[in-house]
Amino acid sequence: MAEYRISGIWREEKVISHYAVHTKTQEGGYTRAVKTSKTNAIKMLEVKGSSAKTWMWDYLNSRWKDGADVEIVNGANGKFLRSDPDTKTTDNLEHLINCNWFLE
């Protein structure tokens, strides 16, 4: 069981293919982002007791802040991650940092 934060996404042909995943450490902080495939991110969250939230940069206070809960959904084309549909677009997975243009 682990606790994760997702701070960014990579896309392939307009579809999210990878996530920037941070893992909570024993000291209570979080690791640097690790580029994680959609398949592996789903596997990580399928472990009983594991959870994830979106993580957004708070420019006003110069720190990361928690966003929406992330859940696994079984859709018509298979499993995918979705943030809690709370009508806020700023904390949804689609609106996290687009890592395609600056990280490989």
Helices and strands as residue ranges (DSSP letters): E 3-12, E 15-23, E 34-37, H 38-46, E 51-58, E 63-75, E 78-83, G 93-95, E 97-98, G 99-101
